[in-house]
Structures are given as structure tokens and as C-alpha cells.
Amino acid sequence: MSTDVVVVGGGPVGLGTAVYAARAGLTTTVLEPRDGDVDKACGEGLMPGGLAALAGLGIEPPGYPLTGITYLAPGVRASAAFRSGPGRGVRRTVLHRALRTAALASGVELRSCAASDITAEADRVVVSCGDGSTLSAGHLIAADGLHSPTRRRLGLDRPADRRPRFGQRRHFRVRPWSDRVEVHWGRSAEAYVTPVAEDLVGVAVLTGERASYDTHLRQFPELVARLDGAEPATDVRGAGPLRQRAAAPVRGRVMLVGDASGYVDALTGEGISLGLAHGRAAVDAIVSGRPESYASAWRAVNRVPFAATGLLLRATEPAWIRKRIVPAAATLPWLFGAALHRLEGAS
Ligand SMILES: Cc1cc2nc3c(=O)[nH]c(=O)nc-3n(C[C@H](O)[C@H](O)[C@H](O)COP(=O)(O)OP(=O)(O)OC[C@H]3O[C@@H](n4cnc5c(N)ncnc54)[C@H](O)[C@@H]3O)c2cc1C
């Protein structure tokens, strides 16, 4: 079996990338071992740039419109509106279904396969599935997530350069009380509240401390009061360590996109938007006949979000700065708005 492009991983970035490839006229196969509407620990806020990228592919997943971001700490809040259009809270399962439907409609082949071996040759890449079948492709795009087996297999994994952080999320059956993503800043964690439907709100907790979801949530009395009596609608799911690094995003005919290509943190909520921008850049590089040009495109896409997220993480590590982050954003609303604007656009 042979194809122009094989995408390893059928998460949002892999499926989005496959749609870009198919629309560019490349025969495309996605390898993904999980069936059904795939779920994952995620804040589920699509930033305006990511939503626009999906719309450009004709994909309009249903969800809850988002108009901006609010930072909160006890007794103080700072809020900024998106300037480049709305975002949307979308359940991962809903997003997965929309992307899979679009991929199939674009002629993408979806194959149930856990890629187990990759051999790069001069003019093609050969992938083996766990069941012994193989697939030969002109190029391979790895979108196999935070702990990318492809990144490891190619020797592109690099050790993390900061203390590990983890994410956990759960949904609650409650009517959204805001059309902005709320980021509650606690002593050692942040809680992200994203409405994803008329009667469903997701709450993701990010932290470097190991404890249960409920233990972390107790840091946020205002939020706990909001959720009082709301029935949990999903189990707790976790992910991490969030920080992942790759030595390079391309090696020969293999390219890494999305979380597989490296990840800073979920603190600024643009992982899906960034990954879709990687996917488009990888396909452009293949179509141009210069796959190596993906490296500079990848760096250009990441520059602002990686720098901003890294800066915010480092700056808010000392407890005395953490305490002041929301009051500072409230005192300097123009700066908060401008910073948000820089992050809303990856597409
Ligand atoms: C707590 C938390 C909150 C977040 N909040 C947001 C947010 O609000 N907004 C946002 O945009 N982003 C957010 N993110 C980041 C976002 O979830 C990721 O950036 C996004 O899921 C990346 O998509 P992906 O397709 O690259 O990887 P994934 O979604 O991880 O998909 C990878 C896929 O690869 C498959 N795979 C793995 N190994 C193999 C193999 N050997 N063969 C074939 N397939 C394989 C997996 O089964 C999986 O389906 C958050 C992340 C966390 C942890």
C-alpha cells in the first residue's frame, strides 16, 4: 500500500492536517488506534485563530461562543475581549466527530493502526502497524501527541527544561454563567472554566503539585460556590507532564506537528490552534517540494505563543508574583488586552 502522506495520530491536529493535505491534492491516510469520538483532558477553548482555521476548512463544530478571557483571584478580576473574532468552547468528542467527518468527505483514508515502527528511506517512509501490516508514503506527518512515540523513535526527544506541570479536567452539568473563559488563579494551581454547551461547563486544573482534582479545586472557593450542586458530567481525566521538547520539527521526510513537535503549557490555551497552523505549514512544505522548509515555518508559528507562555510561567512561579498577577492585569487592562490579542491569532 502506498500514499502521498501518512499522518500518524488522529487527534484534532492529525485530522486537521489530513484535511489540509487532501485539499492540496495529496492522497492521505491517517493512522489512529482509538475508535469512536476520541476524548482527552483539555480545556476545550478554541481561540479565534483556531476557529477561523477550522472555518477555512469548512468545519464548524457546535459549541458555546466565547468572547474573551477573564482572570480571577479572590475579590479581583480582569477581563479582556477577543479582538479578532469569537472563540468557541467545543467538547473534544464533538470536535473529533466534526474533523473525522470532514476528513472522510475530503477523501482521507482512516485506518485503525498503532504505528509501531518507522523506516525512513531515500524516497519514502515505511510505517508498520502493530498488526504486521505496513504502509509506504512519500512523507510522514507525526501528530501522535504530547508523548509522541515517533519523536522518541527518531531520537528527537529532548529532556524538559522546567519543573513538570500536569492538567486534569472534569465537566459539570450547569448553565454557563459567562461567555468568557475564566482563569482562576490559586496558590499553586490555575482553574480554567470553559462553557462547551448550553448546559455544560468544563473545569480544567493546571498545576505542578500532585494531588487529586477535588483537592486542587478547593483552592478556588468562588468557583466551588458556582459549582455547588452541579452534577459532574464526566470522569476526571489527566495529562502531562505538559512540557515536551523536540530537537527539530523535521527530519528528512518526517515532520512533527501539534503536541508531538513540542509543548510549553496549557496556560494560554492555544494548543489546537497552534497545531492546526503546524499542519498547514507542513503540508505547504511538502507541496513546495522542500520539506526542510517546515522547520523555519514551525519556528515562526511558535515564536510568540511559546515565548509568551514561557514568560508567564516563569513570572508566576514565585508566590509573591502569583498573588499579584490578577491585580496587575486589572490595573493595566490595556496591557492585558494587548497580551491576549497576541495569543488569539495562531492560524
Ligand atoms: C489540561 C489541558 C487543557 C488544555 N486546554 C486547551 C485549550 O483550552 N485550548 C487548546 O487549544 N488546547 C488546550 N490544550 C492543549 C490541547 O489539548 C493539545 O494541544 C491538543 O490535544 C493537541 O492535539 P494533537 O492532535 O497534537 O494531540 P492529541 O490530541 O494528543 O492526539 C494524538 C493522537 O495520536 C494518537 N496516537 C498516539 N500514539 C500513536 C501511534 N503509535 N500510532 C497512531 N496514533 C497514535 C493518540 O491516540 C491520539 O488520538 C490543553 C491541554 C491540557 C492537558
The ligand as a Gaussian input file, in Angstrom:
#p B3LYP/6-31G(d) Opt

LIG

0 1
 C       -5.498000      20.325000      30.847000
 C       -5.293000      20.811000      29.429000
 C       -6.011000      21.912000      28.984000
 C       -5.861000      22.346000      27.643000
 N       -6.638000      23.390000      27.207000
 C       -6.601000      23.742000      25.908000
 C       -7.490000      24.720000      25.385000
 O       -8.345000      25.270000      26.091000
 N       -7.398000      25.031000      24.073000
 C       -6.488000      24.424000      23.243000
 O       -6.446000      24.753000      22.038000
 N       -5.639000      23.494000      23.703000
 C       -5.677000      23.127000      25.005000
 N       -4.845000      22.142000      25.463000
 C       -3.869000      21.535000      24.543000
 C       -4.553000      20.563000      23.589000
 O       -5.281000      19.594000      24.307000
 C       -3.490000      19.900000      22.710000
 O       -2.644000      20.907000      22.192000
 C       -4.129000      19.109000      21.584000
 O       -4.841000      17.998000      22.069000
 C       -3.049000      18.615000      20.623000
 O       -3.636000      17.816000      19.640000
 P       -2.788000      16.675000      18.911000
 O       -3.695000      16.165000      17.845000
 O       -1.442000      17.207000      18.592000
 O       -2.545000      15.551000      20.035000
 P       -3.604000      14.600000      20.751000
 O       -4.902000      15.279000      20.923000
 O       -2.924000      14.095000      21.972000
 O       -3.802000      13.401000      19.726000
 C       -2.772000      12.488000      19.478000
 C       -3.370000      11.239000      18.863000
 O       -2.314000      10.371000      18.463000
 C       -2.700000       9.045000      18.709000
 N       -1.511000       8.187000      18.796000
 C       -0.605000       8.089000      19.803000
 N        0.318000       7.151000      19.519000
 C        0.002000       6.662000      18.293000
 C        0.589000       5.663000      17.445000
 N        1.673000       4.973000      17.809000
 N        0.010000       5.413000      16.244000
 C       -1.086000       6.096000      15.840000
 N       -1.689000       7.052000      16.623000
 C       -1.146000       7.312000      17.821000
 C       -3.499000       9.130000      20.009000
 O       -4.366000       8.002000      20.154000
 C       -4.249000      10.448000      19.826000
 O       -5.533000      10.275000      19.280000
 C       -4.953000      21.694000      26.788000
 C       -4.218000      20.606000      27.256000
 C       -4.392000      20.159000      28.558000
 C       -3.613000      18.962000      29.025000

